[in-house]
Amino acid sequence: MQIRPFTADDADAVFEVHRRAFDGQTEESRIVQRIHDAEKAVVSLVAVENDRVVGHVLCSPTAVDDHGGNVELVGLGPVGVLPENQHEGVGSSLIQRGIAKCREAGTDAVVVLGDPEYYSRFGFERASEYGLGNEYGADEEFMVAPLREGSVDNVDGIVTFPPEFPSVET
Ligand SMILES: CC(C)(COP(=O)(O)OP(=O)(O)OC[C@H]1O[C@@H](n2cnc3c(N)ncnc32)[C@H](O)[C@@H]1OP(=O)(O)O)[C@@H](O)C(=O)NCCC(=O)NCCS
């Protein structure tokens, strides 16, 4: 299995990866498409096995109504792996590589909305303990992985995802 940067030629395969990973729903596929179209991806990586795209991870910029200094926060996700390729470490490799690429890009911390049991293994902790909230009203599912010691210690506020993500339902 090889992990490499997304290219425009991967677009259809990546759409299909997320559609199939998310039980036939295309919401995540369309988020990925919109972020790519807007050229907003901080990190976009595909996992390839036997010349076939089997997984994809996206990282995009988030904003925080910050009560501290400037902080670069990146949102991880969606991440998806084809059902027949799950439980083989592909998702973990994509997430670890994605975080490493964010660090290289100078990101202070990565946030994610997901299962705490899964994401805690990658260094994610409950974001509310760092004073970070989210617009979706998620509690323990909203997590942050500081990429440098103390990088989010002086930041408080609500983290917002780019407009290419679904807006909060009221
Ligand atoms: C989540 C996902 C990307 C993980 O990819 P993967 O290649 O299967 O992950 P890995 O093989 O590295 O790790 C598998 C382990 O992760 C854990 N895991 C996988 N999916 C999980 C989930 N939805 N919730 C909690 N734990 C999960 C399990 O402990 C699993 O261990 P097991 O193989 O012993 O059962 C993949 O399952 C997927 O595409 N799921 C559907 C889409 C999704 O829910 N994406 C995440 C939200 S953005």
The ligand as an SDF file (V2000), in Angstrom:
LIG
                    3D

 48 50  0  0  0  0  0  0  0  0999 V2000
  -12.7740    4.8470   10.0640 C   0  0  0  0  0  0  0  0  0  0  0  0
  -11.9850    4.2290    8.9080 C   0  0  0  0  0  0  0  0  0  0  0  0
  -11.3930    5.3190    8.0390 C   0  0  0  0  0  0  0  0  0  0  0  0
  -10.8550    3.3880    9.5030 C   0  0  0  0  0  0  0  0  0  0  0  0
  -10.1170    2.8390    8.4300 O   0  0  0  0  0  0  0  0  0  0  0  0
   -9.4440    1.3930    8.5720 P   0  0  0  0  0  0  0  0  0  0  0  0
   -8.5130    1.2410    7.4310 O   0  0  0  0  0  0  0  0  0  0  0  0
  -10.4890    0.3640    8.7380 O   0  0  0  0  0  0  0  0  0  0  0  0
   -8.6700    1.5910    9.9370 O   0  0  0  0  0  0  0  0  0  0  0  0
   -7.4880    0.7340   10.5400 P   0  0  0  0  0  0  0  0  0  0  0  0
   -7.4140   -0.6020    9.8580 O   0  0  0  0  0  0  0  0  0  0  0  0
   -6.2730    1.5550   10.5480 O   0  0  0  0  0  0  0  0  0  0  0  0
   -7.9840    0.5680   12.0110 O   0  0  0  0  0  0  0  0  0  0  0  0
   -9.0270   -0.3190   12.2700 C   0  0  0  0  0  0  0  0  0  0  0  0
   -9.3890   -0.1770   13.7120 C   0  0  0  0  0  0  0  0  0  0  0  0
   -9.9760    1.0910   13.9020 O   0  0  0  0  0  0  0  0  0  0  0  0
  -11.0730    0.9780   14.7830 C   0  0  0  0  0  0  0  0  0  0  0  0
  -12.2020    1.5190   14.0710 N   0  0  0  0  0  0  0  0  0  0  0  0
  -12.4190    1.5210   12.7510 C   0  0  0  0  0  0  0  0  0  0  0  0
  -13.5370    2.2000   12.4750 N   0  0  0  0  0  0  0  0  0  0  0  0
  -14.0210    2.6370   13.6390 C   0  0  0  0  0  0  0  0  0  0  0  0
  -15.1430    3.3940   13.9980 C   0  0  0  0  0  0  0  0  0  0  0  0
  -16.0240    3.8640   13.0910 N   0  0  0  0  0  0  0  0  0  0  0  0
  -15.3170    3.6640   15.3010 N   0  0  0  0  0  0  0  0  0  0  0  0
  -14.4440    3.2080   16.2230 C   0  0  0  0  0  0  0  0  0  0  0  0
  -13.3590    2.4840   15.9300 N   0  0  0  0  0  0  0  0  0  0  0  0
  -13.1560    2.2070   14.6520 C   0  0  0  0  0  0  0  0  0  0  0  0
  -11.2360   -0.4320   15.1850 C   0  0  0  0  0  0  0  0  0  0  0  0
  -10.6220   -0.5600   16.4480 O   0  0  0  0  0  0  0  0  0  0  0  0
  -10.4130   -1.1660   14.1570 C   0  0  0  0  0  0  0  0  0  0  0  0
   -9.7790   -2.2080   14.7400 O   0  0  0  0  0  0  0  0  0  0  0  0
  -10.0710   -3.7090   14.1990 P   0  0  0  0  0  0  0  0  0  0  0  0
   -9.5320   -3.7610   12.8060 O   0  0  0  0  0  0  0  0  0  0  0  0
   -9.3210   -4.5480   15.1650 O   0  0  0  0  0  0  0  0  0  0  0  0
  -11.5620   -3.8660   14.2630 O   0  0  0  0  0  0  0  0  0  0  0  0
  -12.8420    3.2760    8.0430 C   0  0  0  0  0  0  0  0  0  0  0  0
  -13.3940    2.2980    8.8810 O   0  0  0  0  0  0  0  0  0  0  0  0
  -13.9630    3.9720    7.2920 C   0  0  0  0  0  0  0  0  0  0  0  0
  -13.7800    4.4140    6.1590 O   0  0  0  0  0  0  0  0  0  0  0  0
  -15.1450    4.0340    7.9120 N   0  0  0  0  0  0  0  0  0  0  0  0
  -16.3190    4.6390    7.3030 C   0  0  0  0  0  0  0  0  0  0  0  0
  -16.1540    6.1150    7.2100 C   0  0  0  0  0  0  0  0  0  0  0  0
  -15.9180    6.7830    8.5590 C   0  0  0  0  0  0  0  0  0  0  0  0
  -16.6160    6.4910    9.5240 O   0  0  0  0  0  0  0  0  0  0  0  0
  -14.9130    7.6690    8.6190 N   0  0  0  0  0  0  0  0  0  0  0  0
  -14.5170    8.3200    9.8450 C   0  0  0  0  0  0  0  0  0  0  0  0
  -15.3050    9.5360   10.1220 C   0  0  0  0  0  0  0  0  0  0  0  0
  -14.7990   10.9230    9.1620 S   0  0  0  0  0  0  0  0  0  0  0  0
  1  2  1  0
  2  3  1  0
  2  4  1  0
  2 36  1  0
  4  5  1  0
  5  6  1  0
  6  7  2  0
  6  8  1  0
  6  9  1  0
  9 10  1  0
 10 11  2  0
 10 12  1  0
 10 13  1  0
 13 14  1  0
 14 15  1  0
 15 16  1  0
 15 30  1  0
 16 17  1  0
 17 18  1  0
 17 28  1  0
 18 19  1  0
 18 27  1  0
 19 20  2  0
 20 21  1  0
 21 22  1  0
 21 27  2  0
 22 23  1  0
 22 24  2  0
 24 25  1  0
 25 26  2  0
 26 27  1  0
 28 29  1  0
 28 30  1  0
 30 31  1  0
 31 32  1  0
 32 33  2  0
 32 34  1  0
 32 35  1  0
 36 37  1  0
 36 38  1  0
 38 39  2  0
 38 40  1  0
 40 41  1  0
 41 42  1  0
 42 43  1  0
 43 44  2  0
 43 45  1  0
 45 46  1  0
 46 47  1  0
 47 48  1  0
M  END
$$$$
